[in-house]
Amino acid sequence: MTPGRAADDLDTAVALGVRALREAAGLDWSARAAGLEWSRRDTAVHLAGDLTGFAAQLAARVSGGYLPLLVDAAPAAAPGALIDLVEAAGRLLGAAVRAARPGDRAWHPAGAADADGFASTPPPTATAAPRSATTSSPRGAARGTPPRRCGPCAPGPSPSRA
């Protein structure tokens, strides 16, 4: 697959995902996302972080691990703004894929990847963040603090090792 085709496929996937999120914009985004322990809000921010992180990895052609990047959203951000954040992050990754030169590679959890790999290989993120028995925040974070990203998505211990 060529980077142009991979980026087009990525654009389609992002558009479909954003459309699905917009259909859910009227729901309570502090509630759990279906099948996850994270809230809908935390899941959207996590997705935006994954897409932005992949774009940064590819743009910088990092070879030794993830860049120390953390994406978050203002605590009062409405669902529509969070969805816009996901869409923007997806477009950033599409732009990074299109801008990559043949042979550009960067560190990816599945191995060194080219633009096609970043466009088509999902991050091996945890499907659910463990919660502490004493807090409703992901991975035991104090309420009101941003959740830590899962291990494959950011430096630090993975949820399974936290």
Disulfide bonds with the S-S distance in Angstrom:
none
